[in-house]
Amino acid sequence: MFGRKKNQSPRAKAGAADTLISKEAKINGNVNFTGVLYVDGYIKGDVASEEFETSLLTIGKNGHIEGEINVPHIIIFGRVKGDVHALEHVELMSESRIEGNVYYKLIEMAMGAEVNGQMLHREEKPKLLNHQKKSSDAKTKEQTVQDTDSSAKEPAIKKEPSL
């Protein structure tokens, strides 16, 4: 009744962090988290979230991550050296610096943000309903059968009698 709603976006919780890595903290190793992670320190390792829809990573102005990031929602004020995989949404603020590729579905980029790498849009594949999957599979099977039947039945060559 008083808990967080399942459909609530991470932006609603952006002011409060479940986990804080402060300015003086240095971590060597991978970080896995759920909820909201705020990094204002240094992480040398990969950062990933376990909640694939609602997790939020914010890298503060003093934050620095050397490693790959796999999080649905990402806000970057600081620096990243490695690939950034924003499974849903990424915001690059004016002071952000990224050395690596950025994979995103939706991106917001402020003037002054810097990306030294490729920016690659992830296209979401349309989700098929069960009845659509069956009909598309049936069409593929029918086409395969027709292709094999037509290749098996080659036209016969008629020889005309010579005069």
Secondary structure by P-SEA (a helix, b strand, c coil): ccccccccccccccccccccccccccccbbbbbccbbbbcbbbcbbbbbcccccbbbbbcccbbbcbbbbccbbbbcbbbccbbbcccbbbbcccbbbcbbbbbcbbbbcccccccbbbbbbbbcccccaaaaaaaaaaaaaaaaaaaaaaaccbbbbbcccc
